[in-house]
């Protein structure tokens, strides 16, 4: 298991703050920031050896599987909170 030093922690917090800024201001997070965060996480996982890389890749895969229904649907993520099941017709 790797232990994050101060520079790594600051870098990860910076990515999260910039993503939150874009999300609040523009209601979207740029793909460059998302892919950059994924690459950073995989590189930090690789620093922990094969076990760390495997854990980072598994986390990325689980995140993709959770978000995949939103990507494949025509409904945006913000609108899914207003959905109810069974559908209510007025």
ZITA-V735370 format. One record per residue. RES is the residue in three letters. SS is DSSP state (@ for helix, = for strand, . for the rest). NEAR is the number of other ideal C-beta (glycine too) atoms within 10 Angstrom. Layout:
BEGIN
res: (RES	RES)
ss: (SS	SS)
near: (NEAR	NEAR)
END
This chain:
BEGIN
res: (UNK	UNK	UNK	UNK	UNK	UNK	UNK	UNK	UNK	UNK	UNK	UNK	UNK	UNK	UNK	UNK	UNK	UNK	UNK	UNK	UNK	UNK	UNK	UNK	UNK	UNK	UNK	UNK	UNK	UNK	UNK	UNK	UNK	UNK	UNK	UNK	UNK	UNK	UNK	UNK	UNK	UNK	UNK	UNK	UNK	UNK	UNK	UNK	UNK	UNK	UNK	UNK	UNK	UNK	UNK	UNK	UNK	UNK	UNK	UNK	UNK	UNK	UNK	UNK	UNK	UNK	UNK	UNK	UNK	UNK	UNK	UNK	UNK	UNK	UNK	UNK	UNK	UNK	UNK	UNK	UNK	UNK	UNK	UNK	UNK	UNK	UNK	UNK	UNK	UNK)
ss: (.	.	.	.	.	@	@	@	@	@	@	@	@	@	@	@	@	@	@	@	@	@	@	@	@	@	.	.	.	.	@	@	@	@	@	@	@	@	@	@	@	@	@	@	@	@	.	.	@	@	@	@	@	@	@	@	@	@	@	@	@	@	@	@	@	@	@	@	@	@	@	@	.	.	.	.	@	@	@	@	@	@	.	.	.	.	.	.	.	.)
near: (7	13	6	12	8	7	8	14	10	11	14	15	10	10	16	12	10	15	16	11	12	14	12	8	8	9	9	9	15	12	8	8	16	12	10	14	17	15	10	15	17	16	11	17	21	15	13	15	11	9	11	16	16	13	13	20	14	11	14	14	10	10	12	11	9	9	11	10	10	13	8	8	11	5	12	10	10	9	11	11	6	7	8	6	5	5	6	6	4	2)
END
